[in-house]
Amino acid sequence: MTAFKGSIASMTARRVLFFALLAVSFVGLGALMTVTLSPGGYTPLDLFILACFLITLPWTIIGFWNAVIGLLVMRLAKNPVDAVCPIEHGNADRRLTSSTALLSCVRNEDAASLEANLSAMVAQLIRADEARHFTLYVLSDTDMNDIALQEQQMTARLTERFAGQMEVIYRRRSNNRGFKAGNIEDFCDRWGDRHDFALVLDADSYMSAEAITGLVRRMEANPKVGILQSLVVGLPTDSAFARVFQFGMRLGMRSYTIGSAWWQGDCGPYWGHNAILRIQPFKEHCRLPELPGKGPLSGTILSHDQVEAVLMRRAGFEVRVLPLETGSYEANPPHLLEFIRRDLRWCQGNLQYRRLLGLPGLKPISRAQLVLAILMFLGSPAWIGFMTAAAILGMVTDYMPYRADTGAALFFTVLTMVFAPKLATVADVLARKDLRRAFGGPVRVLLSVGAEIVYAAMLAPIMAVAHTLFMGGLLFGKSIGWGAQARGVQRLPVLLTLQKLWPQTLFGLAGLAWLSGQDLALVWPVIPVAIGPLLATIIAIGTSTPTLGRIAVRSTLWRIPEETTPPEELQALHLPALTKGTAPMATQSDLGQGDAKPVEA
């Protein structure tokens, strides 16, 4: 009991410290911007710029301090994972004693790729002699009959292949009420009482047997953990867009996740897949409410996962993230248009959270998480407003409206904070011989990071324009819905891409016109803000082509550890990035070191 009280006191102290750092940073940066805008006094346009700037700050500051804390934990803690996720591991030498449902949630997906993933996962569990503790459920919300037929045929093949070793159940809903959350809710009502846990998988999810059984053992050993989220990393890919994007995510994710877990503790995140749930409390306490009213922010909650996490925590169960980069994978969007579409669904879902802030009994951290999830997307129109108003202010005044000294200090401070999660992980990678080798050597790492930072700087305004226009459309009833996701590498059609990205192009043209009238010695750092949107169509089409994807793979830039030493669990997937044209262009020395039971709902 004393240790338990001590852990509560320690977590409270961490949270107080974190929010103190957040408040001090917010006030400090706000004051610096206020001073920067001081020449000529404060006009309404100045105050608008300041307000927009303040709205963009929370996520910038949180990312920075998560990165700093994460780096300190990675470098100073004997075991960084145990330092931020102090739960029992379970005994790896003992057989599992529980029953776990593997939930493959699909909607209009490619059955061949789904079958490859599921077959490999089941086969690994059989080889580990743990398959009898699992049942595979293919939970379909597919609304296209030809794809549904392929799913049924796939399930029949899985049933025949694994007969007597793992039960396989297929269920297709005729009405996909509640989307993915409703799909899982339907499973809980039908079969939830048969199992202790459910491992939620998306159609592109892939997990090793060791990762799966590791999650189960931790759930068996920690009865108060309601949701345990694994750290998901991108599969090796031959998509040029996804390759650069997931390299940046891989660098930013580790320091960020460890840092956030340090202060979030038992109020951790749930990302909706590659995570294990304790079924009974999930069934009893995590049913999502239907939001009353009309319009796109009412009805079914699209971003269901974080809401389920706060409801699980409200019920007295812990929600933890396990920041281990082993055995838990997903496929990232293969091109820019799919990446935008996915983000807009999250945008609509996160904005729905404003209706949930008053839910009774939520933990303070849980409420803060909902607020921050809303601010994540409100930052985009605020950033667009800030950049536009700042440009206008410079054109309508006959004096220099900004202080150059504090303005430069503010710009480079914010820029450092934005890229801090990636830079923190890079520092840890370069400090460790094993990680330097895994990522392809220090020179390759630095070249890849430099290119990725420029790439990210160009993508950021493209995404901000998309978010801003979409949120404007929400006011007029526009909605994103929940459609099938693009998975394969295929060149985007030119006309479709132009149709989707012309607003970004106009924004880029306006930015370029403004830059042409400025002293480039003063405005060069913001050139990517104009160039990225201006080239949005070219970037989208170019990075979607298989040819550029193959070139990116062969360059060995943006390499992830799974490409340097492919783990055994990935061999069965025959990934193009690991099997075709992967001979490096430079050497390490060059670069410096059951039964199927169809059920119609």
Secondary structure, 3 states (H helix, E strand, C coil): CHHHHHHHHHHHHHHHHHHHHHHHHHHHHHHHHHHHCCCCCCCHHHHHHHHHHHHHHHHHHHHHHHHHHHHHHHHHCCCHHHHHCCCCCCCCCCCCCCCEEEEEEECCCCHHHHHHHHHHHHHHHHHCCCHHHEEEEEEECCCCHHHHHHHHHHHHHHHHHCCCCCEEEEEECCCCCCHHHHHHHHHHHHHHHHCCEEEEECCCCEECHHHHHHHHHHHHHCCCEEEEEECCEECCCCCHHHHHHHHHHHHHHHHHHHHHHHHHCCECCCCCCCEEEEHHHHHHHCCCCCECCCCCCCECCCCHHHHHHHHHHHCCCEEEEECCCCCEEECCCCCHHHHHHHHHHHHHHHHHHHHCCCCCCCCHHHHHHHHHHHHHHHHHHHHHHHHHHHHHHHHHCCCCCCCHHHHHHHHHHHHHHHCHHHHHHHHHHHHCHHHHHHCCCHHHHHHHHHHHHHHHHHHHHHHHHHHHHHHHHHCCCCCCCCCCCCCCCCCCCHHHHHHHHHHHHHHHHHHHHHHHCCCHHHHHHHHHHHHHHHCHHHHHHHCCCHHHHHHHHHHCCCCCHHHHCCCHHHHHHCCHHHHCCCCCCCCHHHHCCCCCCCEEC
